[in-house]
Amino acid sequence: MKLLIHKEKREIVDGREHIVGDQETYFIMDLSNDVQTKYGMISKEDLKKPSGTVVISKSNKPFYLIDADFIDVYKRFKKLPQTIPSKDIGLIIAETGIDKNSLVVDGGVGSGALAAALARIVKEVISYDVREDCIATAQENYKLAGVTNAKTKHQSLYDGIDEINVDLITLDVPEPWKVIVHAAKALRVGGFLVSYSPSIPQVQDFCNELAKHDEFFVVKTVEIIERLWEIEGRKVRPKSTGIGHSGFLTFARKIKL
Ligand SMILES: C[S@@+](CC[C@H](N)C(=O)[O-])C[C@H]1O[C@@H](n2cnc3c(N)ncnc32)[C@H](O)[C@@H]1O
């Protein structure tokens, strides 16, 4: 798999720098056919050239050819339900300190986006989901990205967790408070329970239920806000497009048997 990248072009007009021409990226899975771009065709022979080569389209525009990495495939995962964005995944990884020895239980698997990102770091991820179509999509995505240490179970997390000595449990389900009693049994002491929910009433019910379980210490609830900036010559300012909401993350830690 390869990427073809046409960089935006900058020109000085009347003493000011302007962007002329769009940045375009093409993700190529099939290298055996020519690729049609907005700026003309790139031949299949060119696609076979080494990563880092500059290839020229039929309309004489330069494209950078690079090998696709995990993140390029990941960004193009087939999505069934809404996935957790990378800004939130980053915090889960940083706050829980998971590593190559960690066992993670996750659910619902959805499209497998969170599970695949975590599987890159940990020993094994086992995801639960009640929907067979989500499990099939997640497995399809794992295959595409070469993820081999993420497994799926067609089971409800509300009914229990089979695994024990788990280092991290990540929840992205409509009623996460129903999983707390099972998480208390499955986690090792010191392990983390992290719940991601788009709406505050879910967070409220989850935290109120957590408060009834003295096995858990609530670390924090956060919302990560990512603000994009525009950098163009002396025009340096936040982008005028709005800041979208994704979800709230609640981190809790098991502190007793
Ligand atoms: C928003 S999606 C999860 C997205 C996922 N975190 C990702 O990054 O791709 C929520 C998923 O939870 C699943 N789900 C709902 N109730 C569940 C339950 N009781 N146990 C396990 N999964 C459940 C749904 O079928 C759906 O696939």
The ligand as an ORCA input file, in Angstrom:
! r2SCAN-3c Opt
* xyz 0 1
  C     -19.376      3.752     19.725
  S     -19.116      2.066     19.408
  C     -17.473      1.731     19.920
  C     -16.419      2.283     18.989
  C     -15.038      1.769     19.289
  N     -14.562      2.234     20.575
  C     -14.045      2.167     18.188
  O     -13.098      2.929     18.489
  O     -14.200      1.733     17.035
  C     -20.086      1.288     20.634
  C     -20.159     -0.210     20.458
  O     -20.629     -0.779     21.669
  C     -21.371     -1.933     21.327
  N     -22.162     -2.326     22.501
  C     -23.340     -1.823     22.915
  N     -23.729     -2.455     24.039
  C     -22.755     -3.367     24.336
  C     -22.595     -4.313     25.387
  N     -23.521     -4.477     26.322
  N     -21.462     -5.083     25.394
  C     -20.541     -4.951     24.413
  N     -20.666     -4.069     23.393
  C     -21.760     -3.290     23.367
  C     -22.151     -1.503     20.099
  O     -22.614     -2.616     19.367
  C     -21.107     -0.677     19.354
  O     -20.407     -1.462     18.434
*
